[in-house]
Amino acid sequence: MYVGCPIGYFGDMRTVEHDPSKGLNAAVAATLNAERVAAGLTFEGLADLVGTISARTLMRQLSTVERHIDVADLSDLARVFRLSSSDVIRMAEERMGRKPTTRRSRNVS
């Protein structure tokens, strides 16, 4: 069973971007890469902390943005930076100049 979902598939389905170097995936990559740099981590150091993603894959996801970031990888990366996946997506949406999406509470009678 495949548990990963490319980041580009979150949010408004009308704006899904299939090119990993564009759209929400690119903004998530830039956000996570900025967190990596701020923490003073190399790709190798981050790979060691994550434990499930190689340094080469991290470079392709976060730096050269050649690959989509799937949900499992997002969760693992966010955890290293003591963030939730939704925190990272919210930060990425802000980076894109989008108003972050929020859940509306439903009145249940």
ABEGO torsion letter per residue (X at the ends): XBABBBAAABEBAAABBABAABEAAAAAAAAAAAAAAAAGBBAAAAAAAAGABBAAAAAAAAAAGABBBBAAAAAAAAAAAGBBAAAAAAAAAAAAGBBBBBBBBBBBX
